[in-house]
Amino acid sequence: MEKIESLKGKTVAIVGMGRSWHDYNLAKSHGIHFDEVWAINSVASVIFHDRVFMMDPPSRFLDSDDAGGQTDTMRKLLQEHDKPIYSCITDERCPTVVEYPIRELVRDTHCYYLNNTVAYAIAFAYWNEIANLKMFGIDFSYKGNLHFAEAGRGCCEFWLDKCMHKDIQVEVANSSALLDSNEDAQDKLYGYHRLKDPMVVVLDEEKKLKVLKKSEYESSINRPERTPIMVDRNDPNVLGEPKKW
């Protein structure tokens, strides 16, 4: 498979099945633009999209119930879908399943750290030189007394780092744990988060990262002064109830 020239320089959203996929719905309903949307597995049955990434062999869904709740949805999708579905192998029962370009990608990227489906989608974006990658529903970890997590987060963050070093703009849903996106600004730098005046990272006027104390950042914000408006019958500036209607 050759690179897809039409993807170069484009904005792509990858949408997975994690809780933060709801942020995609909010972004879409508020007019955020995506040139393409790539769905992970059965998310393809819910949202409009351009490509699907499903790195398990189709037989896992067609010939077994190993995928649990996704099984019925994926069976229907695999046999009736009209968009490309990238997988590790084709199947004559699935007309739009195409083989992922694993040979070309490993050759060109000099990397084969790919331990989950989302990582393959990110690597595909990296290989095709897109300009902006937006991640939704790619969480892997949820806060509690301890982080409840599933495998794969490290691999995805590795490929996102490669994207950033290639000057691909990476954005992650605010509610996602990926890249610690759901952590408060004062909690992102370990150690410094324990100080009374923690360090925070901001963008300066030249769009470069800058580290400063939280108090310094807050004092630099120009907040317009506002005159309080009281909605109260005892406020002397309020005329009160009319005596006649």
C-alpha positions in Angstrom: 0.0 0.0 0.0 1.2 3.5 -0.9 0.7 6.5 1.3 -2.6 8.4 0.8 -1.5 11.7 -0.5 -4.9 13.3 0.2 -4.3 12.9 3.9 -1.1 15.0 4.0 -1.6 18.2 6.0 -5.2 17.2 7.0 -7.0 17.3 10.4 -8.0 13.9 11.6 -10.1 12.8 14.6 -9.6 9.3 16.1 -12.6 8.2 18.1 -12.4 5.2 20.4 -14.8 3.6 22.9 -13.6 5.3 26.1 -15.7 7.6 28.2 -14.2 10.8 26.6 -15.8 9.9 23.3 -18.6 12.1 24.4 -16.2 15.0 24.0 -16.2 14.2 20.3 -20.0 14.6 20.2 -19.7 18.0 21.9 -16.9 19.1 19.5 -18.9 18.0 16.5 -22.1 19.7 17.6 -20.1 22.9 18.3 -18.7 23.0 14.7 -15.2 21.7 15.2 -13.8 20.8 11.8 -12.3 17.4 10.9 -11.2 16.5 7.4 -11.6 12.8 8.3 -12.9 10.8 11.3 -11.4 7.4 12.0 -13.4 5.0 14.2 -12.0 2.3 16.4 -13.8 -1.0 16.2 -17.5 -0.8 16.9 -17.6 3.0 17.3 -18.0 2.8 13.6 -21.6 1.7 14.1 -22.4 4.9 16.0 -20.8 7.9 14.3 -20.2 9.1 10.8 -16.6 8.3 9.8 -14.2 7.8 6.9 -12.1 4.8 8.0 -12.3 2.1 10.6 -9.3 0.5 12.4 -9.9 -3.1 13.6 -6.7 -4.9 13.9 -8.1 -8.2 15.0 -8.7 -10.7 12.2 -12.4 -10.6 11.0 -12.8 -14.2 12.0 -12.7 -13.2 15.6 -16.1 -11.6 15.2 -17.5 -13.8 12.4 -16.6 -17.2 13.8 -16.5 -16.7 17.6 -18.0 -14.7 20.4 -14.6 -13.8 21.8 -15.3 -10.1 21.4 -18.3 -10.2 23.8 -20.7 -7.3 23.4 -19.0 -6.0 20.2 -19.6 -9.3 18.4 -23.0 -8.7 16.8 -22.3 -5.1 15.9 -19.0 -6.0 14.3 -20.4 -9.0 12.4 -23.0 -6.7 10.7 -20.4 -3.9 10.1 -17.8 -6.2 8.6 -20.2 -7.7 6.0 -22.2 -4.6 5.1 -19.8 -1.6 5.5 -19.0 0.7 2.7 -15.9 2.3 4.2 -12.3 0.9 4.4 -11.7 -1.2 7.5 -8.0 -1.7 8.3 -7.2 -5.1 9.7 -4.3 -7.6 10.0 -5.7 -9.8 7.3 -8.5 -9.7 4.6 -11.5 -12.0 4.5 -13.6 -12.8 1.5 -16.7 -12.3 3.6 -15.9 -8.7 4.3 -15.8 -6.6 1.1 -14.2 -3.5 2.5 -11.6 -4.9 4.8 -8.1 -4.0 3.6 -4.8 -5.2 4.9 -3.0 -2.6 7.1 0.3 -1.5 5.5 2.4 -3.0 8.2 5.5 -3.7 6.0 5.6 -0.2 4.6 5.0 1.5 7.9 7.6 -0.5 9.8 10.1 0.1 7.0 9.5 3.8 6.8 9.2 4.6 10.6 11.9 2.1 11.8 9.5 1.2 14.6 7.3 -1.8 15.4 6.0 -0.9 18.9 2.3 -1.5 18.1 0.4 -3.4 20.9 -3.2 -2.1 20.4 -5.5 -1.0 17.6 -5.4 2.7 18.5 -1.6 2.7 18.2 -2.0 1.4 14.7 -4.4 4.3 13.9 -2.0 6.9 15.3 0.9 5.3 13.4 -1.1 5.4 10.2 -1.7 9.2 10.8 2.0 9.7 11.5 3.0 7.7 8.4 0.6 9.7 6.2 1.9 13.0 7.5 -1.3 14.6 8.6 -1.1 18.0 10.3 -3.5 17.8 13.2 -4.6 14.8 15.2 -7.5 15.0 17.7 -8.0 12.1 20.1 -11.4 11.3 21.6 -12.5 8.2 23.6 -8.9 7.1 23.9 -8.6 7.0 27.7 -7.2 3.7 28.9 -7.2 4.9 32.5 -9.9 6.2 34.9 -9.5 8.0 38.2 -10.6 6.3 41.5 -8.8 5.4 44.6 -6.3 3.9 42.1 -6.3 4.4 38.3 -8.3 1.5 36.7 -6.4 0.9 33.5 -6.2 -1.3 30.5 -3.0 -2.1 28.5 -2.0 0.1 25.6 -1.8 3.6 26.9 2.0 3.7 26.9 2.2 2.6 23.3 -0.3 5.3 22.2 1.5 8.0 24.1 4.8 6.8 22.4 3.3 7.3 19.0 1.8 10.6 19.9 5.2 11.8 21.0 6.6 10.7 17.6 3.8 12.8 16.0 4.6 15.8 18.0 8.3 15.5 17.1 7.2 15.5 13.5 5.3 18.8 14.1 1.9 17.2 14.0 -0.4 19.1 16.3 -1.8 16.7 18.9 -5.0 17.4 20.8 -6.6 15.2 23.4 -10.1 15.3 24.9 -10.1 17.3 28.1 -11.7 14.5 30.1 -9.2 11.8 28.9 -6.3 10.5 31.0 -4.2 10.2 27.8 -1.1 12.5 28.2 -2.6 13.4 31.6 -5.0 15.7 29.8 -7.6 15.5 32.6 -5.2 16.6 35.3 -5.4 20.2 36.6 -2.6 22.5 35.4 -1.1 22.7 38.9 -0.9 18.9 39.1 0.9 18.1 35.9 4.5 18.6 37.1 5.2 15.9 39.6 6.9 17.2 42.8 6.1 20.8 42.0 2.5 19.9 42.5 3.2 19.5 46.3 4.4 23.1 46.7 2.2 25.8 48.2 2.7 27.7 45.0 3.0 25.0 42.3 4.5 25.4 38.9 2.3 25.5 35.8 3.1 25.3 32.1 1.6 27.9 29.7 2.1 29.1 26.2 3.8 32.5 25.9 3.2 35.2 23.3 5.4 33.3 20.8 3.5 30.1 21.4 6.4 28.6 23.2 6.1 26.6 26.5 6.9 28.6 29.6 7.1 27.4 33.2 6.1 29.7 36.0 4.6 29.7 39.5 0.8 29.5 39.6 0.6 32.8 41.5 2.6 34.5 38.7 0.3 33.1 36.1 -2.8 34.2 37.9 -1.5 37.7 38.5 -0.7 38.0 34.8 -4.3 37.5 33.8 -6.1 40.7 33.0 -9.6 40.3 34.3 -12.0 43.1 33.6 -13.6 44.7 36.6 -17.3 44.3 36.9 -19.8 46.1 39.0 -21.9 43.6 41.0 -25.5 43.5 39.9 -27.8 42.7 42.7 -31.2 41.1 41.9 -32.7 41.9 45.3 -35.7 43.9 46.4 -33.6 45.5 49.1 -31.1 46.9 46.6 -31.5 50.7 46.7 -30.8 50.8 42.9 -33.8 48.6 42.2 -37.2 50.4 41.8 -39.1 47.6 43.3 -42.5 46.2 42.4 -44.9 48.5 40.6 -47.9 49.7 42.7 -50.2 49.7 39.7 -50.4 47.3 36.7 
